[in-house]
Amino acid sequence: MPPASPGPKRVLLVEDERHIIESLVFVLEREGFAVTSVLDGEAAMLRLRSEPPDVLILDIMLPRMNGLEVLKQVRADAALRELPVVVLSAKGQPQDRRRAEEIGVQAFMTKPFANTDVVDAVRRVTGTAAA
């Protein structure tokens, strides 16, 4: 992973529900993060490899490549292996959480979630203090 860049921590949000994107971009940017979003797993992998963020927020149920497959590819890529990942998913069954944790996530949240919980998780995994 590249050295931490000065300035705001960069967040890549991978989510296919536009209202969730709008809400999270708003609250994360208000808290001082620089947020980019993509709508599917394939676009996520392209963006991750071209512009690695400081943290990845990843939905599980995505078009073109599901979030668990994205996560597997991230963990298999030496340049991305240590990237902190926060999963947001409507799939909140214990086996879904366990599977994501086995692959390697720092936080797992089920939908619906509180925006403040997502902000807190991003702060925690990036070591960023409250604005």
Backbone as CSV, one residue per row, in Angstrom:
resi,resn,N_x,N_y,N_z,CA_x,CA_y,CA_z,C_x,C_y,C_z
1,MET,0.850,-1.165,0.000,0.000,0.000,0.000,0.903,1.236,0.000
2,PRO,0.513,2.262,-0.763,1.344,3.466,-0.815,1.359,4.166,0.534
3,PRO,2.390,4.959,0.793,2.433,5.692,2.059,1.236,6.628,2.180
4,ALA,0.843,6.879,3.407,-0.307,7.751,3.641,-0.043,9.125,3.033
5,SER,-1.035,9.615,2.340,-0.890,10.917,1.701,-1.311,12.014,2.669
6,PRO,-0.700,13.198,2.533,-1.150,14.311,3.375,-2.565,14.710,2.947
7,GLY,-3.237,15.399,3.797,-4.592,15.823,3.457,-5.614,14.820,3.939
8,PRO,-6.844,14.959,3.459,-7.915,14.097,3.952,-7.696,12.637,3.569
9,LYS,-8.149,11.746,4.436,-8.111,10.317,4.135,-9.067,10.054,2.985
10,ARG,-8.614,9.214,2.057,-9.407,8.903,0.867,-10.220,7.637,1.084
11,VAL,-11.514,7.735,0.813,-12.449,6.637,0.978,-12.984,6.245,-0.398
12,LEU,-12.943,4.947,-0.694,-13.641,4.440,-1.878,-14.883,3.730,-1.383
13,LEU,-16.045,4.223,-1.798,-17.337,3.654,-1.439,-17.846,2.841,-2.621
14,VAL,-18.060,1.544,-2.403,-18.569,0.661,-3.457,-19.971,0.245,-3.042
15,GLU,-20.953,0.832,-3.695,-22.361,0.675,-3.311,-23.209,0.911,-4.552
16,ASP,-24.272,0.099,-4.737,-25.119,0.261,-5.918,-26.447,0.955,-5.612
17,GLU,-26.681,1.321,-4.358,-27.913,2.034,-4.008,-27.594,3.520,-3.888
18,ARG,-28.121,4.300,-4.834,-27.760,5.716,-4.927,-28.102,6.520,-3.675
19,HIS,-29.208,6.213,-3.009,-29.548,6.982,-1.804,-28.536,6.729,-0.681
20,ILE,-27.985,5.526,-0.618,-26.947,5.236,0.377,-25.661,5.969,0.011
21,ILE,-25.336,5.986,-1.275,-24.148,6.715,-1.735,-24.269,8.187,-1.346
22,GLU,-25.392,8.804,-1.691,-25.575,10.233,-1.398,-25.446,10.517,0.087
23,SER,-26.071,9.692,0.896,-26.046,9.891,2.338,-24.632,9.739,2.897
24,LEU,-23.943,8.669,2.527,-22.605,8.429,3.072,-21.580,9.430,2.555
25,VAL,-21.678,9.796,1.281,-20.758,10.812,0.756,-20.948,12.105,1.547
26,PHE,-22.189,12.487,1.778,-22.465,13.717,2.519,-21.852,13.677,3.918
27,VAL,-22.142,12.614,4.679,-21.667,12.594,6.069,-20.156,12.411,6.154
28,LEU,-19.580,11.602,5.270,-18.125,11.399,5.325,-17.366,12.661,4.907
29,GLU,-17.843,13.332,3.861,-17.175,14.572,3.445,-17.323,15.647,4.515
30,ARG,-18.470,15.713,5.159,-18.683,16.666,6.255,-17.699,16.409,7.400
31,GLU,-17.293,15.150,7.555,-16.340,14.776,8.605,-14.888,14.876,8.146
32,GLY,-14.673,15.359,6.908,-13.316,15.627,6.459,-12.672,14.565,5.584
33,PHE,-13.430,13.562,5.162,-12.892,12.530,4.275,-13.113,12.924,2.819
34,ALA,-12.233,12.456,1.943,-12.397,12.642,0.497,-12.994,11.342,-0.035
35,VAL,-14.201,11.411,-0.586,-14.939,10.202,-0.957,-15.113,10.100,-2.461
36,THR,-14.822,8.914,-2.985,-15.109,8.552,-4.373,-16.028,7.345,-4.314
37,SER,-16.977,7.254,-5.238,-17.857,6.089,-5.226,-17.924,5.446,-6.605
38,VAL,-18.144,4.141,-6.593,-18.398,3.371,-7.806,-19.589,2.463,-7.524
39,LEU,-20.219,1.988,-8.610,-21.489,1.269,-8.478,-21.401,-0.250,-8.569
40,ASP,-20.242,-0.798,-8.936,-20.158,-2.252,-9.071,-18.755,-2.749,-8.746
41,GLY,-18.648,-4.070,-8.603,-17.393,-4.674,-8.200,-16.268,-4.531,-9.205
42,GLU,-16.583,-4.639,-10.487,-15.535,-4.496,-11.495,-14.960,-3.076,-11.489
43,ALA,-15.832,-2.085,-11.386,-15.369,-0.695,-11.317,-14.545,-0.485,-10.049
44,ALA,-14.918,-1.166,-8.976,-14.160,-1.060,-7.727,-12.732,-1.545,-7.927
45,MET,-12.551,-2.693,-8.573,-11.203,-3.230,-8.761,-10.374,-2.303,-9.649
46,LEU,-10.976,-1.754,-10.683,-10.245,-0.814,-11.544,-9.796,0.404,-10.746
47,ARG,-10.685,0.962,-9.948,-10.363,2.146,-9.161,-9.342,1.823,-8.079
48,LEU,-9.488,0.671,-7.427,-8.551,0.293,-6.373,-7.122,0.185,-6.903
49,ARG,-6.994,-0.337,-8.109,-5.660,-0.526,-8.678,-5.084,0.769,-9.248
50,SER,-5.954,1.675,-9.716,-5.444,2.918,-10.307,-5.274,4.032,-9.276
51,GLU,-6.146,4.070,-8.275,-6.106,5.115,-7.242,-6.419,4.496,-5.884
52,PRO,-5.466,3.782,-5.298,-5.763,3.125,-4.017,-6.171,4.129,-2.940
53,PRO,-7.277,3.850,-2.266,-7.735,4.743,-1.195,-7.051,4.390,0.127
54,ASP,-7.415,5.115,1.162,-6.944,4.809,2.516,-7.862,3.813,3.206
55,VAL,-9.109,3.737,2.742,-10.082,2.789,3.291,-11.124,2.474,2.216
56,LEU,-11.612,1.240,2.242,-12.638,0.774,1.310,-13.903,0.478,2.087
57,ILE,-15.019,1.076,1.654,-16.339,0.736,2.191,-17.018,-0.075,1.100
58,LEU,-17.390,-1.305,1.429,-17.785,-2.280,0.418,-19.117,-2.932,0.728
59,ASP,-20.043,-2.843,-0.211,-21.297,-3.591,-0.130,-21.004,-5.018,-0.592
60,ILE,-21.801,-5.973,-0.148,-21.604,-7.365,-0.579,-22.379,-7.650,-1.864
61,MET,-23.643,-7.237,-1.900,-24.469,-7.535,-3.076,-24.305,-6.416,-4.098
62,LEU,-23.433,-6.692,-5.090,-23.104,-5.713,-6.120,-23.265,-6.330,-7.490
63,PRO,-23.563,-5.516,-8.501,-23.565,-6.036,-9.871,-22.135,-6.262,-10.375
64,ARG,-22.003,-7.097,-11.361,-20.779,-7.356,-12.129,-19.678,-8.085,-11.368
65,MET,-19.630,-7.990,-10.064,-18.721,-8.766,-9.212,-19.151,-8.482,-7.781
66,ASN,-19.483,-9.536,-7.028,-19.977,-9.271,-5.674,-18.853,-8.830,-4.742
67,GLY,-19.247,-8.260,-3.635,-18.301,-7.686,-2.703,-17.324,-8.689,-2.119
68,LEU,-17.759,-9.926,-1.896,-16.832,-10.924,-1.362,-15.748,-11.254,-2.374
69,GLU,-16.088,-11.266,-3.648,-15.079,-11.499,-4.676,-14.108,-10.328,-4.751
70,VAL,-14.624,-9.109,-4.636,-13.757,-7.927,-4.580,-12.804,-8.071,-3.390
71,LEU,-13.353,-8.423,-2.248,-12.552,-8.569,-1.042,-11.457,-9.623,-1.225
72,LYS,-11.804,-10.754,-1.837,-10.797,-11.799,-2.092,-9.680,-11.273,-2.982
73,GLN,-10.039,-10.523,-4.022,-9.023,-9.979,-4.923,-8.151,-8.938,-4.217
74,VAL,-8.758,-8.129,-3.363,-8.004,-7.130,-2.603,-6.977,-7.838,-1.716
75,ARG,-7.401,-8.861,-1.006,-6.502,-9.567,-0.089,-5.432,-10.368,-0.838
76,ALA,-5.680,-10.711,-2.100,-4.700,-11.450,-2.899,-3.695,-10.524,-3.598
77,ASP,-3.963,-9.228,-3.608,-3.121,-8.251,-4.302,-2.136,-7.648,-3.293
78,ALA,-0.846,-7.872,-3.513,0.170,-7.403,-2.565,0.076,-5.900,-2.299
79,ALA,-0.297,-5.119,-3.304,-0.371,-3.669,-3.152,-1.584,-3.235,-2.325
80,LEU,-2.588,-4.100,-2.224,-3.837,-3.737,-1.533,-4.088,-4.564,-0.272
81,ARG,-3.280,-5.547,-0.027,-3.527,-6.549,1.027,-3.824,-5.933,2.393
82,GLU,-3.168,-4.830,2.725,-3.336,-4.221,4.050,-4.410,-3.135,4.089
83,LEU,-5.101,-2.933,2.977,-6.136,-1.900,2.905,-7.254,-2.182,3.906
84,PRO,-7.573,-1.223,4.784,-8.699,-1.419,5.703,-10.021,-1.475,4.926
85,VAL,-10.872,-2.435,5.298,-12.157,-2.619,4.623,-13.281,-2.625,5.650
86,VAL,-14.310,-1.817,5.354,-15.538,-1.782,6.133,-16.635,-2.318,5.224
87,VAL,-17.306,-3.387,5.641,-18.374,-3.972,4.839,-19.719,-3.456,5.335
88,LEU,-20.560,-3.063,4.368,-21.960,-2.713,4.620,-22.788,-3.708,3.840
89,SER,-23.711,-4.384,4.495,-24.465,-5.387,3.758,-25.852,-5.611,4.323
90,ALA,-26.782,-5.880,3.423,-28.116,-6.308,3.836,-28.068,-7.775,4.251
91,LYS,-26.990,-8.461,3.871,-26.811,-9.873,4.221,-26.157,-9.943,5.595
92,GLY,-26.994,-9.905,6.630,-26.471,-9.827,7.987,-26.468,-11.146,8.735
93,GLN,-26.636,-12.253,8.040,-26.628,-13.549,8.705,-25.244,-13.835,9.285
94,PRO,-25.181,-14.593,10.370,-23.873,-14.896,10.971,-22.871,-15.491,9.980
95,GLN,-23.331,-16.338,9.065,-22.398,-16.937,8.109,-21.842,-15.902,7.131
96,ASP,-22.619,-14.872,6.798,-22.143,-13.807,5.912,-21.057,-13.003,6.618
97,ARG,-21.299,-12.673,7.865,-20.325,-11.925,8.662,-19.051,-12.753,8.825
98,ARG,-19.210,-14.029,9.171,-18.060,-14.905,9.378,-17.224,-15.030,8.104
99,ARG,-17.902,-15.183,6.977,-17.190,-15.319,5.703,-16.371,-14.060,5.392
100,ALA,-16.977,-12.898,5.579,-16.265,-11.633,5.333,-15.090,-11.491,6.299
101,GLU,-15.292,-11.848,7.557,-14.214,-11.733,8.534,-13.081,-12.704,8.233
102,GLU,-13.417,-13.905,7.739,-12.379,-14.877,7.379,-11.518,-14.360,6.228
103,ILE,-12.138,-13.664,5.282,-11.381,-13.105,4.154,-10.554,-11.915,4.619
104,GLY,-11.078,-11.158,5.565,-10.302,-10.071,6.140,-10.936,-8.700,6.051
105,VAL,-11.886,-8.414,6.947,-12.461,-7.071,7.046,-12.205,-6.544,8.454
106,GLN,-12.148,-5.225,8.567,-11.942,-4.607,9.868,-13.260,-4.294,10.568
107,ALA,-14.335,-4.141,9.786,-15.651,-3.856,10.371,-16.724,-4.398,9.442
108,PHE,-17.830,-4.877,10.024,-18.958,-5.415,9.266,-20.218,-4.807,9.854
109,MET,-20.996,-4.113,9.004,-22.233,-3.487,9.447,-23.378,-3.947,8.568
110,THR,-24.512,-4.202,9.203,-25.674,-4.616,8.431,-26.573,-3.414,8.156
111,LYS,-27.221,-3.472,6.994,-28.197,-2.446,6.620,-29.522,-2.830,7.257
112,PRO,-30.271,-1.878,7.750,-29.955,-0.449,7.805,-28.926,-0.181,8.902
113,PHE,-28.165,0.871,8.729,-27.118,1.237,9.673,-27.255,2.718,9.978
114,ALA,-26.635,3.132,11.066,-26.602,4.555,11.410,-25.382,5.168,10.734
115,ASN,-25.561,6.307,10.088,-24.439,6.982,9.426,-23.286,7.233,10.398
116,THR,-23.613,7.572,11.635,-22.560,7.840,12.613,-21.727,6.595,12.888
117,ASP,-22.349,5.419,12.837,-21.595,4.178,13.043,-20.597,3.951,11.914
118,VAL,-20.996,4.296,10.685,-20.079,4.152,9.551,-18.918,5.127,9.697
119,VAL,-19.219,6.373,10.042,-18.168,7.373,10.244,-17.212,6.908,11.340
120,ASP,-17.758,6.404,12.436,-16.919,5.921,13.540,-16.030,4.766,13.094
121,ALA,-16.570,3.846,12.298,-15.785,2.709,11.809,-14.660,3.181,10.887
122,VAL,-14.965,4.138,10.015,-13.936,4.659,9.093,-12.857,5.370,9.906
123,ARG,-13.255,6.144,10.886,-12.266,6.809,11.752,-11.385,5.781,12.449
124,ARG,-12.025,4.738,12.978,-11.281,3.712,13.717,-10.249,3.003,12.822
125,VAL,-10.658,2.573,11.631,-9.739,1.799,10.794,-8.673,2.659,10.132
126,THR,-8.896,3.974,10.052,-7.892,4.866,9.465,-7.083,5.588,10.532
127,GLY,-7.461,5.438,11.797,-6.758,6.148,12.857,-6.962,7.643,12.789
128,THR,-8.157,8.065,12.349,-8.473,9.475,12.180,-9.328,9.969,13.335
129,ALA,-8.926,11.038,13.950,-9.694,11.618,15.054,-10.918,12.357,14.517
130,ALA,-11.881,12.554,15.344,-13.089,13.295,14.967,-12.707,14.700,14.541
131,ALA,-13.427,15.205,13.527,-13.160,16.556,13.015,-13.626,17.606,13.984
